[in-house]
Amino acid sequence: MIFDIIPQHLLALSHRLFPSSIPTAVILPLIDLEHETAPLDQWLHEKELAQLAGYVYPKRRREWLAGRICAKQALRTFFQHSSKPPLIPEHNLCRVASEESGQPYFGQLPGISSPPPNLSITHSKSLAAALVCATHCGIDIQYPSEGLQRVKERFCTEEEEQRLQQSLPHLPQLSRLALLWTGKEAVKKMVSPAGIPGFQEIKLCNITDTDNTDTLLHFSIATVQSTSLPVVAGLLSNGYGMALCCLEDTRVPQKRRPNAHAGTP
């Protein structure tokens, strides 16, 4: 199975901004699953296999499966990059569960006493991706479709559109909208322990460190904290927008599911 590589500038910027989070991201084209011959029980926990069997529609099955595979691969890479790598359990011994809101998380990992790292999963059209971090995190990818233009008023204010135009004039409008969408989605996922905010509550307040395809978006959420939240955003080689962020600031309320990291999955 071949995982796509995140652009080097995006990766370098992420590690510079979020050093203690150890952000580890993996991307997988959904088409790869059509040619995958390895048994699914090499990737999926027994409870995940049972959940997958309940999905009837092929598209939903591929999206769900690709997200779990990305999560398992990112988890392995995350531990390999840690200062004291543990004995990493096999993929099928690690379970990705979901809160009622749909937010994914790792169940307690066998043989590892410390709480599992945090997880965020996303998919759009033909891609899936996952981000594993030591802190709360969020990742999103988005195909720059015409649908973004049709729903623009739901997530992009006139002020935000002007800021995007001024800072990223070399990008097509749909690409700019894709970056804004992914940035806000990544923030929503990252701060979800404090209550998932709406798009209108997340404000784009600044854009810095831009080049041809990558940029640093700064968002604010008045109900969470007064300082801005930096989000690394950029365009993949196929034109998809991608954004990721990690929350190294501990001021966000820690509203977590009960016993999230306790017990056997």
Secondary structure as UniProt FT lines:
FT   HELIX           8..17
FT   HELIX           19..21
FT   STRAND          24..29
FT   HELIX           31..34
FT   HELIX           40..42
FT   HELIX           46..53
FT   HELIX           58..81
FT   HELIX           91..93
FT   STRAND          96..98
FT   TURN            100..101
FT   STRAND          104..106
FT   TURN            110..111
FT   STRAND          118..124
FT   TURN            125..126
FT   STRAND          127..133
FT   STRAND          136..142
FT   HELIX           147..150
FT   HELIX           152..155
FT   HELIX           158..167
FT   TURN            169..170
FT   HELIX           173..190
FT   HELIX           192..194
FT   HELIX           199..201
FT   STRAND          203..208
FT   STRAND          214..221
FT   TURN            222..224
FT   STRAND          225..235
FT   TURN            237..238
FT   STRAND          241..247
FT   TURN            250..251
FT   TURN            258..261
//
